[in-house]
């Protein structure tokens, strides 16, 4: 459970913004969306490989610059 303490002099909008950021960083919404439907292990493995290839390509491009 996330707890956000409103600091003195802080507006409620700012505290709400901090709460939303903390919630997004926990990636709970991503878990909920991924559990909505079943994905086969082969599809998940393919997705992780594709993501790793993308990251490697991105890092190589960053080194070249």
C-alpha positions in Angstrom: 0.0 0.0 0.0 1.4 3.4 -1.0 1.3 6.2 1.6 1.8 9.8 0.7 2.2 12.3 3.5 1.1 15.8 2.5 3.9 18.2 3.6 3.1 21.5 5.2 2.5 24.1 2.6 2.2 21.5 -0.2 -0.9 21.6 -2.4 -3.1 18.5 -2.7 -2.4 18.5 -6.5 1.3 18.2 -5.9 0.8 15.3 -3.4 -1.5 13.6 -5.9 1.2 13.9 -8.6 3.7 12.3 -6.3 1.3 9.5 -5.6 0.7 8.9 -9.3 4.4 8.8 -9.9 5.0 6.3 -7.1 2.2 4.1 -8.4 3.6 4.2 -12.0 7.0 3.3 -10.7 5.7 0.2 -8.9 4.5 -1.1 -12.3 1.4 -2.5 -10.7 -0.8 -1.4 -13.6 1.5 -3.3 -16.1 1.0 -6.4 -14.0 -2.7 -6.1 -14.0 -2.8 -5.6 -17.8 -0.5 -8.5 -18.4 -2.7 -10.8 -16.3 -5.8 -9.9 -18.3 -5.0 -12.5 -20.9 -2.7 -15.5 -21.1 0.4 -15.2 -23.2 2.3 -18.3 -24.2 5.8 -18.8 -23.0 7.2 -18.8 -26.5 5.5 -15.4 -27.2 6.9 -14.0 -23.9 10.4 -15.3 -24.7 10.2 -13.8 -28.2 9.2 -10.4 -26.8 12.1 -10.4 -24.3 14.6 -11.3 -27.0 13.3 -8.6 -29.3 13.5 -6.1 -26.4 17.1 -7.2 -25.7 18.0 -6.8 -29.3 16.6 -3.3 -29.4 18.5 -2.3 -26.2 21.7 -3.6 -27.7 21.2 -1.7 -30.9 20.4 1.4 -29.0 23.5 1.2 -26.9 25.7 0.6 -29.9 24.3 3.7 -31.6 24.9 5.7 -28.4 28.6 4.6 -28.4 29.1 5.6 -32.0 27.9 9.1 -31.4 
